């Protein structure tokens, strides 16, 4: 199908570190371009499930890619996770394509039996995973392209009828054993093909139908009004993986509305919602890039009178025997075509007051003759009128480059995706506000300090988001309903801590499902710390948006902060319009400097990441108990420990390499 658009994703730790090591991606690109396809993307990611899924979903969401091909990560290696990353995303699997791929490879080598390709569709995009070797890629593409299978699949996925292919098949007839072809007649009413011998082939296609996401399950939370003997003793919410939870968040959250904002330092963290074009040439006229004197390039070395903007109009031609003093960025007067630097001149005489005091240059001596255009910037030499200077989707960083670019071209306002406002609250009778310790009834004991709210507020505001602090909510149904309703009115995202587990006072899930009409998308995550982490959306008709995402984090301080970095920051970024492949915090490969025990669940071990001449090193912050918030003191990374396997090691040893999410600035090794 000439003209179909293709995106190629190379999955390789090696190629992600050194792009020149990618041989299969460019091979695919070359073959497809020769066949008339349009290759829109060629991206390399490491063998990381979330990174793979994020890029693939981002392409599918754009809606302008017909075919996504991945290469690498389909074997039996420990890091080969491409099938695990792609298969959960598929709405319709294509086992026939998988069989075709394996058959073509098995004709060349029996080792192809160890390949694990997957294929299928996501909305209107075809996905096929290929091996990582150049030879296997060439063999698989030959099988896919020589038979027109892909062309037919792409036509159907994009909503076509496939009539031309079906007509050709009908004209060819029905193949029977022995290789002969029987005459066939096609019934347009039934879609069946009848042939000699009474054979019937039913070939039904359903085209043009969107695939709706799975319908949310029914209410699972316990009813707080029921008697004690009916209370659930086990959570009814299924455990989901970190990857499943992350992808659910990206799927359920949509960017906020677009607004116009003034160009200022407050743009930091916003996402540009328009293509920005230069409204005029920069510079707008001939100007200089040094401090010096504008003159004619024909002027020989000698003594010249000094003029400036107070004694000479820019529009008037520069007189013979004179130079015009200019500062960096300043315009040249008419007639001047070069600038001599101050360093290449000498003061000859000065102007004096009536009292004889010097106050200004009168004449200078030029020590060299400068060529035309020397130290001169031509109009539009930096940016030409109409030139694209910032693309829609650009994240305005804190480094100043994007704000500087907008100011440079004279933009005073720009369209941006509105940054989300966060409503923050803690729950629990046992909590005390550190600034105003007014205890709720707590059965006669003193209570504990509310650690989560101030620490999370510091983290959220440190990222530039506005926080609405709703304080501490007591363990009563009415208080929870009232607080959450208020939060939905003022915020784009609600963040709560505590009340997510199985206690009598854990009311958040029942309130969300039974009183606010919300949907709990996941209520438990297979992770340590943070197992009770809950993500929901609540409809808000007539509000700031159609629905508001809500995160209920565990009450243990370390759990809350870790889950904030893993799940809430990506949600805030998605709300703010960040590209999906940048919603997740960046990660690096680190070498651990202490042995780390493995749990049955994947674990985020708090650590200090330091850069060294041989790579990144991770130093544990000590005890990792979920209530120990001190484990995050000084931490700038979360080491992603894999789960302990049944027959695998019980711990990682010093020197082992593992991924770590960066949550702060990387330090330099002493």
C-alpha positions as CSV (number, residue, x, y, z in Angstrom):
1,X,0.0,0.0,0.0
2,X,2.1,2.9,-1.3
3,X,1.8,5.9,0.9
4,X,0.9,4.1,4.2
5,X,2.7,5.6,7.1
6,X,5.0,3.5,9.3
7,X,6.6,4.0,12.7
8,X,9.6,1.9,13.6
9,X,10.6,1.2,17.2
10,X,14.0,-0.4,18.0
11,X,14.0,-2.1,21.4
12,X,17.6,-2.6,22.6
13,X,19.5,-1.6,25.7
14,X,22.7,-1.4,23.6
15,X,21.2,0.7,20.8
16,X,19.5,3.0,23.4
17,X,23.0,3.8,24.8
18,X,24.6,4.1,21.3
19,X,22.3,4.7,18.3
20,X,25.0,3.6,15.9
21,X,24.5,0.0,17.2
22,X,21.0,0.0,15.7
23,X,21.2,-2.0,12.4
24,X,17.7,-3.5,12.2
25,X,15.7,-0.2,12.5
26,X,17.5,1.4,9.5
27,X,17.2,-1.8,7.5
28,X,13.4,-1.8,8.0
29,X,13.3,1.8,7.1
30,X,15.2,1.3,3.9
31,X,13.1,-1.7,2.8
32,X,9.8,0.0,3.4
33,X,10.8,3.3,1.7
34,X,11.8,1.3,-1.4
35,X,8.3,-0.3,-1.3
36,X,6.6,3.1,-1.2
37,X,5.8,3.4,2.5
38,X,6.3,6.7,4.4
39,X,8.5,6.2,7.5
40,X,7.4,8.9,9.9
41,X,9.3,7.8,13.0
42,X,12.4,5.8,13.9
43,X,12.9,5.7,17.6
44,X,15.1,3.6,19.9
45,X,14.2,2.6,23.5
46,X,15.8,0.3,26.0
47,X,14.2,-3.1,27.0
48,X,11.7,-1.5,29.3
49,X,8.0,-2.4,29.2
50,X,6.7,1.0,30.2
51,X,9.0,2.9,27.7
52,X,7.9,0.6,24.9
53,X,4.2,0.9,25.7
54,X,4.4,4.7,26.2
55,X,5.9,5.2,22.7
56,X,3.5,2.8,21.0
57,X,0.5,4.3,22.6
58,X,1.7,7.8,21.8
59,X,1.9,7.0,18.1
60,X,-1.6,5.3,18.2
61,X,-3.1,8.4,20.0
62,X,-1.7,10.7,17.3
63,X,-3.8,8.8,14.7
64,X,-1.4,9.4,11.8
65,X,0.5,6.1,11.8
66,X,-1.0,3.1,9.9
67,X,1.6,0.4,10.8
68,X,3.9,0.2,13.9
69,X,6.9,-2.2,13.6
70,X,9.0,-3.1,16.6
71,X,12.4,-4.8,16.3
72,X,14.2,-6.6,19.1
73,X,13.3,-8.0,22.5
74,X,11.2,-10.9,21.2
75,X,13.5,-13.8,22.2
76,X,14.1,-15.7,25.5
77,X,16.7,-13.4,27.0
78,X,16.1,-12.1,30.5
79,X,15.6,-8.5,29.2
80,X,13.5,-9.5,26.2
81,X,10.1,-8.0,27.1
82,X,8.6,-6.7,23.9
83,X,5.8,-9.3,23.7
84,X,4.9,-8.6,27.3
85,X,4.8,-4.9,26.6
86,X,2.7,-5.0,23.4
87,X,0.3,-7.9,23.9
88,X,-1.8,-6.2,26.7
89,X,-2.3,-3.2,24.4
90,X,-3.8,-5.2,21.5
91,X,-7.5,-4.8,20.9
92,X,-7.6,-7.6,18.3
93,X,-4.8,-10.1,18.0
94,X,-3.6,-11.5,14.6
95,X,-2.4,-15.1,15.1
96,X,-2.3,-15.6,11.4
97,X,0.4,-13.0,11.0
98,X,2.3,-14.5,13.8
99,X,2.1,-17.9,12.1
100,X,3.4,-16.3,8.9
101,X,6.3,-14.8,10.6
102,X,7.3,-18.0,12.4
103,X,6.9,-20.0,9.2
104,X,9.2,-17.8,7.2
105,X,11.9,-17.8,9.9
106,X,11.7,-21.6,10.5
107,X,12.4,-22.1,6.8
108,X,15.8,-20.6,7.5
109,X,16.7,-21.9,11.0
110,X,15.1,-24.0,13.7
111,X,16.3,-21.4,16.3
112,X,13.3,-19.3,15.1
113,X,11.2,-21.5,17.4
114,X,12.6,-19.4,20.2
115,X,11.1,-16.2,18.8
116,X,7.9,-14.8,20.4
117,X,6.3,-12.5,17.9
118,X,2.9,-10.8,18.5
119,X,0.7,-9.0,16.1
120,X,-2.7,-7.2,16.1
121,X,-4.4,-3.9,16.1
122,X,-4.8,-0.9,18.4
123,X,-7.7,1.2,17.1
124,X,-6.8,1.8,13.4
125,X,-3.1,0.9,13.7
126,X,-1.5,-2.4,12.8
127,X,1.2,-3.6,15.2
128,X,3.8,-6.3,14.3
129,X,6.9,-7.2,16.4
130,X,10.0,-8.5,14.6
131,X,13.2,-10.0,15.9
132,X,16.3,-7.9,16.4
133,X,18.7,-9.4,13.8
134,X,19.0,-7.9,10.4
135,X,18.7,-11.3,8.7
136,X,15.4,-12.2,10.5
137,X,14.0,-8.7,9.8
138,X,14.7,-9.1,6.1
139,X,13.1,-12.6,6.0
140,X,10.0,-11.5,7.9
141,X,9.4,-8.4,5.8
142,X,9.8,-10.4,2.6
143,X,7.1,-12.8,3.9
144,X,4.8,-9.9,4.8
145,X,5.3,-7.8,1.7
146,X,5.6,-10.3,-1.1
147,X,2.2,-11.8,-0.5
148,X,0.3,-8.4,-0.1
149,X,-0.8,-9.6,3.3
150,X,0.2,-6.3,5.0
151,X,-1.4,-4.1,2.3
152,X,-4.7,-6.0,2.6
153,X,-4.5,-5.8,6.4
154,X,-3.8,-2.1,6.4
155,X,-6.7,-1.4,4.1
156,X,-9.0,-3.3,6.4
157,X,-7.7,-1.7,9.6
158,X,-8.1,1.7,8.1
159,X,-11.8,1.0,7.4
160,X,-11.6,-0.2,3.8
161,X,-13.7,-3.0,2.4
162,X,-11.0,-5.1,0.7
163,X,-13.3,-5.6,-2.3
164,X,-10.4,-5.7,-4.8
165,X,-8.7,-8.5,-3.0
166,X,-11.9,-10.4,-2.5
167,X,-12.8,-10.0,-6.2
168,X,-9.4,-11.3,-7.2
169,X,-9.8,-14.3,-5.0
170,X,-13.2,-15.0,-6.3
171,X,-12.0,-14.7,-9.9
172,X,-9.1,-17.1,-9.1
173,X,-11.6,-19.6,-7.8
174,X,-11.4,-22.0,-4.9
175,X,-8.3,-24.1,-4.5
176,X,-8.9,-27.7,-3.9
177,X,-6.5,-30.5,-2.9
178,X,-4.1,-31.4,-5.7
179,X,-3.6,-27.7,-6.7
180,X,-6.5,-27.4,-9.1
181,X,-8.9,-24.5,-9.1
182,X,-12.7,-24.8,-9.1
183,X,-15.0,-22.2,-10.6
184,X,-16.6,-20.1,-7.9
185,X,-19.6,-17.8,-7.6
186,X,-19.9,-15.1,-5.0
187,X,-23.1,-14.3,-3.2
188,X,-23.2,-10.7,-2.3
189,X,-26.1,-11.3,0.1
190,X,-24.5,-14.0,2.3
191,X,-20.9,-13.3,1.7
192,X,-20.4,-17.1,0.9
193,X,-18.4,-18.6,-1.9
194,X,-19.9,-21.7,-3.5
195,X,-17.7,-24.0,-5.6
196,X,-17.8,-27.4,-7.4
197,X,-18.2,-30.2,-4.9
198,X,-20.5,-28.2,-2.6
199,X,-17.7,-26.5,-0.6
200,X,-18.6,-23.3,1.2
201,X,-16.3,-20.7,2.6
202,X,-17.7,-18.0,4.9
203,X,-15.5,-14.9,4.9
204,X,-17.1,-12.2,7.1
205,X,-15.4,-8.9,7.8
206,X,-16.6,-6.3,10.2
207,X,-15.2,-2.9,9.3
208,X,-15.5,0.7,10.5
209,X,-16.4,-0.2,14.1
210,X,-14.5,1.5,17.0
211,X,-13.4,-0.7,19.8
212,X,-14.7,0.7,23.1
213,X,-12.5,0.3,26.2
214,X,-13.6,-2.4,28.7
215,X,-16.7,-1.5,30.6
216,X,-15.8,-0.6,34.3
217,X,-16.6,-3.3,36.7
218,X,-19.5,-3.0,39.2
219,X,-19.1,-1.4,42.6
220,X,-16.7,-3.4,44.7
221,X,-16.2,-1.3,47.8
222,X,-17.9,-2.3,51.0
223,X,-21.0,-0.5,52.2
224,X,-20.1,1.4,55.4
225,X,-23.8,1.3,56.5
226,X,-23.9,-2.5,56.7
227,X,-23.4,-4.4,60.0
228,X,-20.0,-5.5,61.2
229,X,-20.5,-9.2,60.2
230,X,-20.7,-8.2,56.6
231,X,-17.4,-6.4,56.4
232,X,-15.0,-7.7,53.8
233,X,-12.0,-9.5,55.2
234,X,-10.1,-9.4,51.9
235,X,-9.8,-6.7,49.3
236,X,-12.2,-7.2,46.4
237,X,-9.9,-5.2,44.1
238,X,-7.6,-7.2,41.9
239,X,-3.8,-6.7,42.1
240,X,-2.5,-5.0,39.0
241,X,1.1,-4.6,37.8
242,X,2.9,-1.3,37.9
243,X,2.8,-1.2,34.1
244,X,-0.9,-1.9,33.9
245,X,-1.6,0.8,36.5
246,X,0.6,3.3,34.6
247,X,-1.1,2.6,31.3
248,X,-4.5,2.8,32.9
249,X,-3.7,6.3,34.2
250,X,-2.5,7.5,30.7
251,X,-5.6,6.0,29.1
252,X,-8.1,7.5,31.5
253,X,-6.7,11.1,31.8
254,X,-7.0,13.7,29.0
255,X,-5.1,17.0,28.8
256,X,-6.7,20.1,30.3
257,X,-8.2,22.9,28.3
258,X,-6.1,25.5,26.4
259,X,-5.7,29.1,27.7
260,X,-3.7,32.1,26.7
261,X,-0.9,33.1,29.0
262,X,1.5,36.1,29.1
263,X,5.1,35.3,28.1
264,X,6.9,35.5,31.5
265,X,8.9,33.3,33.9
266,X,5.6,31.8,35.0
267,X,5.3,29.8,31.8
268,X,7.8,27.3,33.3
269,X,6.3,23.8,33.1
270,X,3.5,24.7,30.7
271,X,3.1,23.0,27.3
272,X,2.8,25.2,24.2
273,X,-0.6,24.6,22.5
274,X,0.1,26.2,19.2
275,X,2.8,26.3,16.6
276,X,4.7,29.6,17.1
277,X,5.9,31.4,14.1
278,X,8.1,34.5,14.0
279,X,6.0,37.6,13.4
280,X,8.9,39.5,12.0
281,X,12.6,39.3,11.0
282,X,15.1,39.1,13.9
283,X,17.0,41.4,13.7
284,X,14.6,43.6,11.9
285,X,17.4,45.8,10.3
286,X,21.1,45.7,9.9
287,X,22.7,45.6,13.4
288,X,26.0,44.8,15.1
289,X,27.1,41.9,17.2
290,X,29.9,43.8,18.9
291,X,30.6,47.1,20.7
292,X,32.3,49.4,18.2
293,X,31.9,52.0,15.4
294,X,29.8,51.7,12.3
295,X,31.5,52.9,9.1
296,X,31.9,52.3,5.4
297,X,34.1,49.3,4.5
298,X,35.9,51.6,2.0
299,X,37.0,53.9,4.9
300,X,40.8,53.5,5.3
301,X,42.6,53.7,8.7
302,X,42.6,57.2,10.0
303,X,41.1,59.8,12.3
304,X,37.3,60.1,12.3
305,X,34.7,62.2,14.1
306,X,32.5,60.1,16.5
307,X,28.7,60.5,16.1
308,X,25.9,58.7,18.1
309,X,22.1,58.6,18.3
310,X,22.1,62.1,20.0
311,X,24.0,63.8,17.2
312,X,22.9,61.9,14.1
313,X,19.6,60.3,12.9
314,X,19.8,56.7,11.9
315,X,17.9,57.4,8.7
316,X,20.3,60.0,7.6
317,X,23.4,58.8,5.5
318,X,26.6,58.7,7.5
319,X,28.8,61.7,6.6
320,X,32.2,61.4,5.1
321,X,35.0,61.5,7.7
322,X,32.7,60.2,10.5
323,X,31.9,57.0,12.3
324,X,28.8,56.1,14.4
325,X,29.2,54.6,17.8
326,X,27.1,51.4,18.3
327,X,26.6,48.9,21.1
328,X,26.0,45.1,20.7
329,X,22.6,44.6,19.1
330,X,22.3,48.2,18.0
331,X,21.2,49.2,14.4
332,X,23.6,50.7,11.8
333,X,22.9,54.1,10.3
334,X,22.2,54.5,6.6
335,X,25.3,54.2,4.5
336,X,27.3,52.1,7.0
337,X,28.1,48.5,6.0
338,X,30.6,47.4,8.5
339,X,31.6,47.8,12.2
340,X,35.1,48.1,13.6
341,X,35.6,46.8,17.2
342,X,36.5,49.1,20.0
343,X,39.7,47.1,20.4
344,X,40.8,48.1,16.9
345,X,40.6,51.8,17.5
346,X,42.5,54.5,19.6
347,X,41.1,57.6,21.3
348,X,42.3,60.7,19.4
349,X,40.5,63.6,21.1
350,X,37.6,64.4,23.5
351,X,34.9,66.9,24.0
352,X,35.2,69.2,26.9
353,X,32.8,71.4,29.0
354,X,33.2,75.2,29.3
355,X,35.1,74.4,32.5
356,X,37.6,72.2,30.6
357,X,36.3,68.8,31.8
358,X,36.2,65.9,29.4
359,X,32.8,64.4,28.9
360,X,32.7,62.5,25.6
361,X,34.7,61.1,22.7
362,X,35.2,63.6,19.9
363,X,37.5,61.7,17.5
364,X,39.0,58.2,17.3
365,X,41.7,56.7,15.1
366,X,40.8,53.4,13.3
367,X,43.8,51.1,13.2
368,X,42.6,48.8,10.4
369,X,40.3,48.7,7.4
370,X,37.4,46.2,7.8
371,X,35.7,44.3,5.0
372,X,32.0,44.6,4.1
373,X,29.5,43.0,6.5
374,X,32.3,42.7,9.2
375,X,30.5,42.4,12.6
376,X,27.1,43.0,11.0
377,X,24.0,40.9,11.4
378,X,21.7,41.0,8.4
379,X,17.9,41.4,8.8
380,X,16.4,37.9,9.5
381,X,19.8,36.3,10.0
382,X,18.7,35.0,13.4
383,X,15.0,34.3,12.6
384,X,13.1,35.0,9.4
385,X,9.5,36.2,9.4
386,X,7.2,33.2,9.3
387,X,9.8,30.7,10.5
388,X,8.6,28.0,13.0
389,X,10.4,28.8,16.3
390,X,8.4,26.6,18.8
391,X,6.3,23.5,17.9
392,X,2.9,22.7,19.5
393,X,3.6,20.3,22.3
394,X,6.9,21.9,23.4
395,X,7.4,21.7,27.2
396,X,8.6,25.1,28.6
397,X,11.6,24.1,30.7
398,X,13.1,25.9,33.6
399,X,16.4,26.4,31.7
400,X,14.9,29.5,30.1
401,X,15.3,28.6,26.4
402,X,11.7,28.5,25.4
403,X,10.7,31.6,27.3
404,X,13.7,33.4,25.8
405,X,12.7,32.3,22.3
406,X,9.2,33.7,22.7
407,X,10.5,37.0,23.9
408,X,13.2,37.0,21.2
409,X,10.6,37.0,18.5
410,X,8.4,39.5,20.2
411,X,5.5,37.3,21.4
412,X,3.7,38.8,24.4
413,X,1.2,36.0,24.8
414,X,1.0,32.3,23.8
415,X,-1.6,29.5,23.9
416,X,-0.7,26.8,26.5
417,X,-2.4,23.8,28.1
418,X,-3.7,24.8,31.5
419,X,-1.6,23.5,34.3
420,X,-3.7,21.4,36.7
421,X,-4.6,22.5,40.2
422,X,-4.2,19.9,42.9
423,X,-6.6,19.5,45.9
424,X,-4.7,17.8,48.8
425,X,-6.0,16.3,51.9
426,X,-5.1,13.7,54.6
427,X,-7.6,11.4,56.3
428,X,-7.7,9.9,59.8
429,X,-8.7,10.7,63.3
430,X,-5.2,9.9,64.5
431,X,-3.6,12.8,62.6
432,X,-2.4,16.1,64.0
433,X,-1.6,19.1,62.0
434,X,2.0,20.1,62.9
435,X,1.0,23.8,62.8
436,X,-2.3,23.6,64.6
437,X,-2.5,20.3,66.6
438,X,-6.2,20.1,67.3
439,X,-6.9,16.4,67.8
440,X,-10.0,14.6,66.7
441,X,-11.4,12.0,69.1
442,X,-8.7,9.4,69.1
443,X,-9.6,6.9,71.8
444,X,-7.5,8.5,74.4
445,X,-4.1,8.5,72.7
446,X,-2.1,11.5,71.5
447,X,-2.1,10.9,67.8
448,X,0.6,11.2,65.1
449,X,1.8,14.1,63.1
450,X,0.4,14.5,59.6
451,X,3.6,13.9,57.6
452,X,2.1,13.3,54.2
453,X,0.3,16.6,53.5
454,X,3.2,19.0,54.1
455,X,5.7,16.7,52.3
456,X,3.5,16.2,49.3
457,X,2.6,19.9,49.1
458,X,6.3,20.7,49.1
459,X,6.9,18.2,46.3
460,X,3.9,19.4,44.2
461,X,4.6,23.1,44.6
462,X,8.3,22.4,43.9
463,X,7.2,21.2,40.4
464,X,5.3,24.4,39.9
465,X,1.7,23.2,40.5
466,X,-0.8,25.1,42.6
467,X,-2.1,23.3,45.7
468,X,-5.5,23.7,47.4
469,X,-4.9,22.5,51.0
470,X,-8.1,20.9,52.4
471,X,-6.5,19.9,55.7
472,X,-7.2,16.7,57.7
473,X,-10.5,14.9,57.2
474,X,-11.8,12.8,60.1
475,X,-13.0,9.2,59.8
476,X,-16.7,9.9,59.2
477,X,-18.7,9.3,56.0
478,X,-20.2,12.8,56.0
479,X,-16.8,14.5,56.4
480,X,-15.3,12.4,53.5
481,X,-18.2,13.2,51.2
482,X,-18.1,16.9,52.0
483,X,-14.3,17.2,51.6
484,X,-14.2,15.3,48.3
485,X,-17.1,17.3,46.9
486,X,-15.3,20.6,47.8
487,X,-12.1,19.3,46.2
488,X,-13.9,18.4,42.9
489,X,-15.1,22.0,42.7
490,X,-11.7,23.6,42.9
491,X,-9.2,21.2,41.5
492,X,-8.2,19.3,38.3
493,X,-6.7,16.4,40.3
494,X,-7.5,15.2,43.9
495,X,-4.8,13.7,46.0
496,X,-5.6,12.0,49.3
497,X,-3.6,9.9,51.7
498,X,-4.8,7.3,54.1
499,X,-8.1,5.4,54.1
500,X,-7.3,3.1,51.3
501,X,-6.9,-0.2,53.1
502,X,-9.2,-2.6,54.9
503,X,-9.9,-0.7,58.2
504,X,-13.3,0.3,59.5
505,X,-12.4,3.9,58.9
506,X,-11.1,3.4,55.4
507,X,-13.9,5.2,53.6
508,X,-12.4,6.6,50.4
509,X,-13.3,3.8,48.0
510,X,-17.0,3.6,49.3
511,X,-17.3,7.3,49.0
512,X,-15.9,7.4,45.5
513,X,-18.1,4.6,44.2
514,X,-21.3,4.9,46.3
515,X,-21.7,8.7,46.9
516,X,-19.8,10.4,44.1
517,X,-20.6,8.1,41.2
518,X,-17.0,7.6,40.5
519,X,-15.1,4.6,39.0
520,X,-12.2,3.0,40.7
521,X,-9.9,1.9,37.9
522,X,-7.5,0.1,40.2
523,X,-7.5,-0.3,44.0
524,X,-4.4,-2.3,44.6
525,X,-1.0,-2.5,42.9
526,X,1.6,-5.3,43.0
527,X,4.4,-3.0,44.3
528,X,6.3,-2.3,47.4
529,X,5.8,0.1,49.0
530,X,2.3,1.3,48.0
531,X,0.1,-1.8,47.5
532,X,-3.2,0.0,48.5
533,X,-2.7,2.8,45.9
534,X,-6.0,3.6,44.3
535,X,-6.8,5.5,41.1
536,X,-10.3,6.7,40.3
537,X,-12.2,9.2,38.2
538,X,-15.2,11.1,39.3
539,X,-17.7,12.7,36.9
540,X,-18.1,16.5,37.3
541,X,-20.7,17.7,34.8
542,X,-20.6,21.4,34.5
543,X,-17.3,21.6,36.3
544,X,-13.8,22.5,35.3
545,X,-13.7,19.3,33.2
546,X,-16.0,16.3,32.5
547,X,-14.3,14.2,35.2
548,X,-11.6,14.6,37.7
549,X,-8.9,12.0,38.4
550,X,-8.4,11.1,42.1
551,X,-5.5,9.3,43.7
552,X,-5.8,7.8,47.1
553,X,-2.3,7.0,48.3
554,X,-1.4,4.9,51.3
555,X,-1.1,6.6,54.7
556,X,2.5,5.4,55.3
557,X,4.7,8.4,54.5
558,X,7.3,6.6,52.4
559,X,4.6,4.8,50.4
560,X,2.8,8.0,49.7
561,X,5.9,9.8,48.4
562,X,7.1,6.9,46.3
563,X,3.7,6.4,44.7
564,X,3.5,10.2,44.1
565,X,6.6,10.0,42.0
566,X,5.7,6.8,40.2
567,X,2.0,7.5,39.4
568,X,0.9,11.1,40.3
569,X,3.6,13.0,38.5
570,X,2.8,11.2,35.2
571,X,-0.9,12.0,35.7
572,X,-0.1,15.7,36.3
573,X,2.0,15.8,33.2
574,X,-0.7,14.1,31.1
575,X,-3.2,16.6,32.4
576,X,-0.8,19.4,31.5
577,X,-0.5,18.2,27.9
578,X,3.0,16.6,28.1
579,X,3.8,14.1,25.4
580,X,3.1,10.6,26.7
581,X,6.6,9.4,26.2
582,X,7.7,12.2,28.6
583,X,5.0,11.8,31.3
584,X,7.1,9.3,33.2
585,X,10.1,10.5,35.2
586,X,13.4,9.7,33.4
587,X,15.3,6.6,34.5
588,X,18.9,5.5,34.2
589,X,20.9,2.3,34.6
590,X,22.7,2.3,37.9
591,X,25.2,0.0,39.6
592,X,24.1,-0.7,43.2
593,X,26.7,-0.2,45.9
594,X,25.0,-2.3,48.6
595,X,23.3,-5.7,48.3
596,X,19.5,-5.3,48.1
597,X,17.0,-8.0,49.2
598,X,14.3,-8.8,46.7
599,X,10.6,-9.1,47.7
600,X,7.9,-11.1,46.1
601,X,6.6,-7.8,44.7
602,X,8.6,-5.3,42.6
603,X,10.1,-2.7,44.9
604,X,11.2,0.9,44.7
605,X,14.3,1.1,46.9
606,X,15.1,4.7,47.9
607,X,18.6,5.6,47.0
608,X,21.1,8.4,46.3
609,X,22.3,8.4,42.7
610,X,25.7,9.7,41.9
611,X,27.4,10.1,38.5
612,X,30.9,8.6,38.3
613,X,33.4,8.2,35.4
614,X,32.2,4.7,34.9
615,X,28.4,5.4,35.1
616,X,25.7,6.0,37.6
617,X,26.0,4.5,41.1
618,X,23.2,3.9,43.6
619,X,23.7,4.1,47.4
620,X,20.8,2.9,49.6
621,X,19.3,5.4,52.1
622,X,19.0,2.6,54.7
623,X,15.9,1.0,56.2
624,X,13.1,0.8,53.6
625,X,10.1,0.4,55.9
626,X,7.0,2.0,54.3
627,X,6.4,4.2,57.4
628,X,10.0,5.5,57.5
629,X,9.9,8.8,55.6
630,X,13.6,9.3,56.5
631,X,14.4,6.8,53.8
632,X,13.6,9.6,51.3
633,X,15.8,12.1,53.0
634,X,18.4,13.0,50.5
635,X,17.1,10.4,48.0
636,X,17.2,11.4,44.4
637,X,16.3,8.0,42.9
638,X,14.1,5.0,43.2
639,X,15.9,1.8,42.3
640,X,13.4,-0.5,40.6
641,X,14.1,-3.9,42.1
642,X,12.5,-6.9,40.2
643,X,10.4,-9.4,42.1
644,X,12.0,-12.4,43.6
645,X,11.5,-15.4,41.4
646,X,10.7,-18.9,42.7
647,X,14.1,-20.2,41.6
648,X,15.9,-16.9,41.3
649,X,18.2,-15.1,43.7
650,X,17.0,-13.6,46.9
651,X,18.9,-10.4,46.6
652,X,20.9,-8.3,44.1
653,X,24.6,-8.1,44.9
654,X,27.0,-5.1,44.9
655,X,27.9,-4.2,41.3
656,X,24.6,-5.5,39.8
657,X,23.0,-3.2,37.2
658,X,19.3,-2.1,37.5
659,X,17.0,0.7,36.4
660,X,16.4,3.7,38.7
661,X,13.8,6.4,38.4
662,X,15.3,9.9,39.0
663,X,13.3,12.0,41.4
664,X,15.9,14.7,42.0
665,X,19.1,16.2,40.7
666,X,21.9,13.7,40.2
667,X,25.0,14.2,42.4
668,X,28.6,13.9,41.4
669,X,30.7,11.2,43.0
670,X,33.3,12.7,45.4
